Amino acid sequence: MTVGQLSRQCILAAGLLLALPALADETGPLAVVPKPRAEANPEFGCVRPEEDMRKHHMDYLMVHRDDTLRRGIRTRDFSLAECVNCHITPKPDGQYARFGEKEHFCSSCHTYAAVRIDCFECHRDTPDPEKVRETAQQNPHRGLAADSNHPAGIMPVSATVGEAR
Amino acid sequence: MDKKSNQTDQARRRFFGQVAAVASLTVAPGVILQQVAHARSPEEPASDKNRWGILINTNKCAEGCDACVTACQDEYGWGPNGPETRSSDLQKAQWIRKVKLTDKQTGHVQTLPLMCQHCEHPPCVDVCPTGASMKRADGIVLVDKHICIGCRYCMMACPYKARSFIHEELHDQKVNAPRGKGTVESCTLCVQRVDAGRQPACVEACPEQAMIFGDLKDPESAISRELRENGGEQIRADLGLNTGIRYQGL
């Protein structure tokens, strides 16, 4: 998916969220969403297809946070730390973009959609220096994606939408 | 090789085979128990089949040594080198502290590490208005910062003064320790290490091996054996909290 397509999707989502469909206009300002550093696409494997993540990532994260903290379930699929390890934007000075800067993956869309999140008031907004995944080869989901039985494997969007809760 | 020696050889082989079988049986239960107690698959939730605890031998705890405290600071990013720059020393986080006890009559000095005691009946959980202060199935007492409103009732309720409050905005937290302004925190018994079958950082760091970490519900664990043989006290046992952290030599 190109940045342009992604932007259009975000505009659409923002329009629905704000109940201002008039904004969903190609002539309006576009949200520039940086590509994940590692190739997080179905082939190399974000944990769910992009369309599903765009719509349901907040539900997945919400369920996962309670499962992890309160029940001790430590699967990696919706771990915020694992998200941050892939969705990073290096800056020219060698640092990574922080939440609040427009290059940060989460900021880019959330600023545009005016949806305030407080994840990064406690959680680290940049990757663990030892766990940065610069290439698809380092992407942990890549191995999983090869296995079609694993949720990270290629699966139709219809199979995942709406099963977050 | 004649027939007789061949038979002897076979008999010897059978004998050694049996010995090996018995040996593996006697070794195996300990090994397997250890694995059950310490390794859990990521999908599996914490269970009340375990109750984690630490036994601290204060006789081995050296005065002036703070290896456990610095190990905790390094692991979770609090303390003098932590990200809190505008908080006073009294305000700064203190997940674990060294306490010095002096017997005024004899002059005998003891030191011990004091942290969240991971009570079976935690007063902090009793008083929490939102359910943020919580006890996991395996007895680890935690703060769910997602729903903590920062009222600090738990800090007042804790008889061990084990909790602290974050007074300022923080950045560059450790991945394992999300910390943020307006929430209470305390020792987590290194919950993410325990879930991965490892020991808490303080236990690992102690140069005197004064701390034993283990499952209080497993009668064969090192901590249970030691408690059974040599006993261990709770601090403020009179409160009836049944703490997971026990001390010897108090």
Interface residues (C-beta under 8 A of the other chain):
Chain A: R65 D66 D67 L69 R70 R71 G72 I73 R74 T75 R76 A81 R98 E121 C122 H123 R124 D125 T126 D128 K131
Chain B: R40 P42 E43 E44 P45 A46 M134 R136 A137 D138 L142 D144 K145 H146 E169 L170 H171 D172 Q173 K174 V175 P178 R179 G180 K181 T183 V191 Q192 D195 A196
